């Protein structure tokens, strides 16, 4: 038979486990979707905004998340930008168990023994090998869905990527980077990745932000590809004067 005081203690322990689980869901949602407002998190997780704020306060106290001003790409709207919450380096480390120091030491050895060019070559060959699966996914998708296909392939590799429409193109967002700490020291990794994205999508792309440089998300701008429409217009113009056979 239980003592009178045991039931409240068990209920308290269960409540603490539940709170911990919910905080993990909040942090994971920020990892998967990038810097998020309280309203975004509440909608995604089915929680009240008051509950989300309570968990964010705890996560901020534990140095897992931090508040930031929302970054706006393109034309700003009226009003003050909403405050968003992003993962700190400590928060990312909780999800990332990569061997950062070993990788950084290896690249430092390559640089010292063989020069900066060898680091660039390594970064490009690494990305080329990694992109074999990405190429299959992108090539299998229709042109208007290639950015989304690349995002899904990147997500399968641990980058928590999404694609969204921008005013004059699309934005590929990587909300997590398994090699962010190494890329801080060796930006050649980011540069090689950008080159691969351009090759996969068949158009020039522009890197707007990177986690390695302290941004909340790696953002790559993909301009709208007008090549197919220009080709169609050119074909129509060149055949307009022809008589039917």
Secondary structure as GFF3:
##gff-version 3
##sequence-region A 1 245
A	DSSP	alpha_helix	6	33	.	.	.	ID=ss1
A	DSSP	alpha_helix	38	45	.	.	.	ID=ss2
A	DSSP	alpha_helix	49	61	.	.	.	ID=ss3
A	DSSP	beta_strand	65	69	.	.	.	ID=ss4
A	DSSP	beta_strand	83	87	.	.	.	ID=ss5
A	DSSP	alpha_helix	89	95	.	.	.	ID=ss6
A	DSSP	alpha_helix	100	114	.	.	.	ID=ss7
A	DSSP	alpha_helix	116	139	.	.	.	ID=ss8
A	DSSP	three_ten_helix	143	145	.	.	.	ID=ss9
A	DSSP	alpha_helix	146	156	.	.	.	ID=ss10
A	DSSP	beta_strand	161	166	.	.	.	ID=ss11
A	DSSP	beta_strand	169	174	.	.	.	ID=ss12
A	DSSP	alpha_helix	180	185	.	.	.	ID=ss13
A	DSSP	alpha_helix	188	201	.	.	.	ID=ss14
A	DSSP	beta_strand	205	209	.	.	.	ID=ss15
A	DSSP	three_ten_helix	211	213	.	.	.	ID=ss16
A	DSSP	beta_strand	218	223	.	.	.	ID=ss17
A	DSSP	alpha_helix	227	239	.	.	.	ID=ss18
###
